[in-house]
C-alpha cells in the first residue's frame, strides 16, 4: 500500500482518471453502436446521420488520449466503407 503522500494522491488521481476515461470510451462505443445498428437495419439515412456524430467523437477520444490515432482512423474507415456499401 502507498505510504507517501505523493503515492496516496497518485492512487486517488488514477482512480478518478480511470473513471473519466471509461466514460469517454463508453460514449464512443455508444455512437459506434448507433451506426452499426443502422447498418444492420439497412437504414442508410440513419447510418449517415450517425456517422456525422461518430467522427468528432473518435477525434475527441484521440485528442484526450483515450484512443490511439490509428485505432480511431481504422474504426472510422471501416464504418465509412460499410455505410458506402449500403447504396
Secondary structure, DSSP 4 states (H G I P E B T S, - for coil): ---SHHHHHHHHHHHHHHHHHHHHHHHHHHHHHHHHHHHHHT-HHHHHHHHHHHHHHHHHHHHTTSS-HHHHHHHHHHHHHHHHTT-
